[in-house]
């Protein structure tokens, strides 16, 4: 077991090293884009382009045409920095998963029973989700954000929250540990990507309004309206997972403590997060909170998830005090 724990740590540090190089290359990619001469794409120009193409193409393929009209010029296949960074992100993810698996084998249970293990697994799932969504949309422009966040989170949990492998407390010896926490991790991954898209949406909107003179790489990204739509779709997926997290947690609480809800601090914050994202979805669906306001709400929601994991776990006591510290 001790050897596996040591191998897990080696894999963690190796993944952090690879993520560091990937982050640098993703950042260089953005710098390369900023140094280029990409023509800014305004909403007016995008609409005019869409109208011209639609007049000749008719109604067929409307969605595809609008996606093309709203997208800014991009380098086919990405720049060499972006391609190299993405390949390193995949390598880092493989090392990261090796760390998670060896930790789980050493503990003879799922590796998310304390803050260190949750942080280790959550960042791996977050990176894996980012890589997986590339099959749906090319979001590699979020590479610096995702690798930087993963690197920072891994460094913090490894240095400050690391604990040796210990047996599970009685309340955690349940199959619901696998279901409840795994779904929460998946929700957090999609919320993180949604927040990243919302940040880019805010920056892109300022660029389109000519309020931002720098950051020319924003001209190579999709329009703010497209980024907002992508963020909404990703966040809705996260919200579905978080809803199941809330339900599974209530069922597990009844099995472990004899009640579905007890106003424990962790339970309250889980509900607050659900309420924030429910408000985000409702506000945007009613067309009253489009644009920057919806983006800020998505960012605040993800910030609440981070607050729940850090501040609530460290400074609030309750039945969910399983930080392991």
C-alpha positions in Angstrom: 0.0 0.0 0.0 2.8 2.4 0.9 4.3 1.9 -2.5 1.1 2.7 -4.3 0.6 5.9 -2.2 4.1 6.9 -3.2 3.4 6.2 -6.9 0.3 8.2 -6.6 2.2 11.2 -5.3 4.8 10.8 -8.1 2.0 10.8 -10.6 0.4 13.9 -9.1 3.6 15.9 -9.2 4.3 14.6 -12.8 0.8 15.7 -13.8 1.4 19.1 -12.3 4.7 19.5 -14.2 3.0 18.6 -17.5 0.0 20.9 -16.7 2.5 23.7 -16.1 4.0 23.4 -19.5 0.6 23.0 -21.1 -0.6 26.2 -19.3 2.5 28.1 -20.6 1.8 26.9 -24.2 -1.9 27.7 -24.0 -0.9 31.2 -22.8 1.6 31.6 -25.6 -1.2 30.6 -28.0 -3.3 33.5 -26.7 -0.4 35.8 -27.0 0.2 34.6 -30.6 -3.4 35.4 -31.4 -3.1 38.8 -29.9 0.0 39.5 -32.0 -1.8 38.5 -35.2 -4.0 40.6 -37.5 -7.3 38.9 -37.1 -10.1 41.2 -38.2 -12.6 42.0 -35.4 -16.0 40.5 -35.9 -18.8 42.8 -34.6 -22.4 41.8 -34.1 -23.4 44.0 -37.0 -20.9 42.3 -39.4 -21.9 38.9 -38.1 -25.6 39.6 -38.7 -24.9 41.0 -42.2 -22.9 37.9 -43.0 -25.7 35.6 -41.7 -28.3 37.5 -43.8 -26.2 37.2 -47.0 -25.6 33.5 -46.6 -29.2 32.7 -45.5 -30.6 34.5 -48.6 -28.7 32.1 -50.8 -28.9 29.0 -48.7 -32.6 29.2 -47.6 -33.8 27.7 -44.5 -31.8 24.5 -44.7 -28.8 24.4 -42.4 -29.8 27.6 -40.6 -28.1 26.6 -37.3 -24.8 25.7 -39.0 -24.8 29.0 -41.0 -25.5 31.1 -37.9 -22.6 29.3 -36.1 -20.3 30.2 -39.0 -21.6 33.8 -39.1 -21.0 34.3 -35.4 -17.6 32.8 -35.3 -14.5 34.8 -35.7 -11.5 33.8 -38.0 -9.5 31.0 -36.4 -6.4 29.1 -37.4 -7.5 25.7 -38.8 -6.5 23.1 -36.3 -5.2 25.8 -33.9 -1.7 27.3 -33.7 1.3 25.1 -33.0 1.3 26.2 -29.4 -2.3 25.2 -29.0 -1.8 21.8 -30.6 1.2 21.1 -28.4 -0.6 22.4 -25.3 -3.6 20.2 -26.0 -1.4 17.1 -26.5 0.3 17.9 -23.1 -3.1 18.3 -21.5 -4.0 14.8 -22.6 -0.7 13.5 -21.2 -1.2 15.4 -17.9 -4.7 13.9 -17.6 -3.4 10.4 -18.1 -0.9 11.0 -15.3 -3.6 12.6 -13.2 -5.9 9.6 -13.6 -3.0 7.3 -12.7 -2.6 9.2 -9.5 -6.4 8.9 -8.7 -6.4 5.1 -9.5 -3.3 4.3 -7.5 -4.7 6.2 -4.5 -8.0 4.4 -4.8 -6.3 1.0 -5.0 -4.1 1.8 -2.1 -7.1 2.9 0.0 -9.2 -0.1 -1.3 -12.1 2.3 -1.8 -13.1 5.3 -4.0 -10.6 8.1 -3.7 -12.8 11.0 -2.5 -13.3 10.6 1.2 -11.5 13.8 2.3 -10.6 17.2 1.0 -7.3 16.0 -0.6 -8.8 13.1 -2.3 -11.9 15.1 -3.5 -9.6 17.8 -4.9 -7.4 15.2 -6.6 -10.4 13.5 -8.2 -12.4 16.6 -9.0 -9.6 18.2 -10.9 -9.0 15.0 -12.8 -12.7 14.8 -13.8 -12.7 18.5 -14.6 -9.8 18.1 -17.0 -11.4 14.9 -18.5 -14.6 16.8 -19.1 -12.8 19.6 -20.8 -11.1 17.1 -23.1 -14.3 15.3 -23.7 -16.4 18.4 -24.7 -13.9 19.0 -27.6 -15.9 16.2 -29.4 -18.9 18.6 -29.2 -17.3 22.0 -29.7 -13.8 23.3 -30.0 -13.2 25.0 -26.7 -9.5 24.9 -26.6 -9.4 28.6 -26.2 -10.3 27.8 -22.5 -7.1 25.7 -22.2 -5.1 28.3 -20.2 -8.1 28.7 -17.8 -8.7 24.9 -17.3 -5.0 23.9 -17.0 -4.2 26.9 -14.8 -7.2 26.2 -12.5 -6.3 22.5 -12.3 -2.7 23.2 -11.6 -3.5 25.7 -8.8 -6.1 23.4 -7.2 -3.8 20.4 -7.3 -1.0 22.4 -5.8 -3.2 23.7 -2.9 -4.7 20.3 -2.0 -1.4 18.5 -2.2 0.6 21.0 -0.1 -2.1 22.0 2.4 -4.7 19.2 2.5 -2.7 16.1 2.0 -3.5 13.2 4.4 -2.4 9.6 4.5 -4.8 6.8 3.6 -7.1 6.1 6.5 -10.3 3.9 6.8 -13.7 5.4 6.1 -15.8 6.7 9.0 -18.9 4.6 9.6 -21.2 7.2 8.0 -19.2 7.1 4.8 -19.3 3.4 4.4 -22.1 3.4 1.9 -22.6 3.0 -1.8 -24.1 6.5 -1.7 -20.5 7.8 -1.3 -19.8 6.7 -4.8 -23.1 8.0 -6.3 -23.4 11.3 -4.4 -19.9 12.5 -4.6 -19.2 11.3 -8.2 -22.3 13.2 -9.5 -21.2 16.3 -7.5 -17.8 16.1 -9.1 -19.3 15.9 -12.6 -21.6 18.9 -11.8 -18.6 20.9 -10.6 -16.7 20.1 -13.8 -19.5 21.5 -16.0 -20.0 24.5 -13.8 -16.3 25.3 -14.1 -16.4 25.2 -17.9 -19.6 27.2 -17.9 -17.9 29.9 -15.7 -14.9 29.9 -18.1 -17.2 30.5 -21.0 -19.0 33.2 -19.1 -15.7 35.0 -18.4 -14.8 34.9 -22.0 -18.3 36.2 -22.9 -17.8 39.2 -20.7 -14.4 40.0 -22.2 -15.7 39.4 -25.7 -18.7 41.7 -25.2 -16.4 44.5 -24.0 -14.2 43.9 -27.0 -17.2 44.0 -29.4 -18.3 47.3 -27.7 -14.8 48.7 -28.3 -14.4 49.2 -24.5 -11.4 47.0 -24.4 -8.3 48.1 -26.4 -6.1 45.1 -25.6 -6.6 41.4 -25.6 -6.7 41.1 -29.4 -7.0 37.3 -29.1 -10.6 37.9 -28.3 -11.2 38.7 -32.0 -10.4 35.1 -32.8 -13.2 33.7 -30.5 -16.8 33.2 -31.2 -19.2 36.2 -30.6 -20.3 37.0 -27.1 -23.8 35.7 -28.0 -22.4 32.3 -29.1 -20.3 32.1 -25.9 -23.3 32.9 -23.8 -25.3 30.1 -25.5 -22.4 27.6 -25.0 -22.1 28.6 -21.4 -25.9 28.1 -20.9 -25.9 24.6 -22.4 -22.9 23.5 -20.4 -24.3 24.9 -17.1 -27.7 23.2 -17.7 -25.9 19.9 -17.8 -24.1 20.8 -14.5 -27.4 21.8 -13.0 -29.0 18.4 -13.8 -26.1 16.7 -12.1 -26.3 19.0 -9.1 -30.0 18.4 -8.8 -29.3 14.7 -8.6 -26.5 15.4 -6.0 -29.1 17.2 -3.8 -31.5 14.3 -4.1 -28.9 11.6 -3.5 -27.6 13.5 -0.5 -31.0 13.6 1.1 -31.5 9.9 0.6 -28.1 9.2 2.0 -28.8 11.4 5.0 -31.9 9.5 5.8 -30.0 6.2 5.6 -27.1 7.5 7.8 -28.8 9.9 10.2 -32.5 9.1 10.0 -33.7 12.3 8.4 -33.7 13.7 4.8 -32.9 17.3 5.8 -31.4 18.8 8.9 -30.2 22.2 8.0 -26.6 21.2 8.3 -24.2 23.9 6.9 -23.1 21.7 4.0 -26.8 20.9 3.2 -27.7 24.5 3.2 -24.9 25.5 0.9 -25.7 22.7 -1.5 -29.2 24.1 -1.7 -27.9 27.7 -2.1 -25.9 26.6 -5.1 -28.9 24.8 -6.6 -31.0 27.9 -6.1 -28.4 30.2 -7.8 -28.1 28.0 -10.9 -31.9 27.5 -10.9 -32.2 31.3 -10.9 -29.7 31.6 -13.7 -31.6 29.1 -15.9 -35.0 30.7 -15.1 -33.7 34.3 -15.6 -32.1 33.5 -18.9 -35.1 31.5 -20.1 -37.4 34.4 -19.5 -35.1 36.6 -21.6 -34.8 39.2 -18.8 -31.3 38.3 -17.8 -29.4 37.8 -21.0 -25.9 39.1 -21.7 -23.6 40.3 -19.0 -26.0 39.7 -16.1 -26.5 36.1 -16.9 -22.7 35.6 -17.2 -22.1 37.2 -13.8 -24.7 34.9 -12.3 -23.0 31.8 -13.7 -19.7 33.0 -12.3 -21.2 33.7 -8.9 -22.7 30.2 -8.9 -19.4 28.6 -9.6 -17.8 30.8 -6.9 -20.3 29.4 -4.5 -19.3 25.9 -5.4 -15.6 26.8 -4.6 -16.7 28.5 -1.3 -18.7 25.3 -0.4 -15.6 23.1 -0.9 -13.1 25.4 0.8 -14.6 27.8 3.4 -17.5 25.6 4.5 -15.3 22.5 4.8 -12.6 24.3 6.7 -14.4 26.7 9.0 -17.9 25.3 9.6 -18.6 22.3 11.7 -21.4 19.8 11.2 -22.3 16.3 10.3 -20.4 16.7 7.0 -17.1 17.5 8.6 -15.0 14.9 6.7 -12.1 17.1 5.5 -9.7 14.7 7.1 -7.5 17.5 8.4 
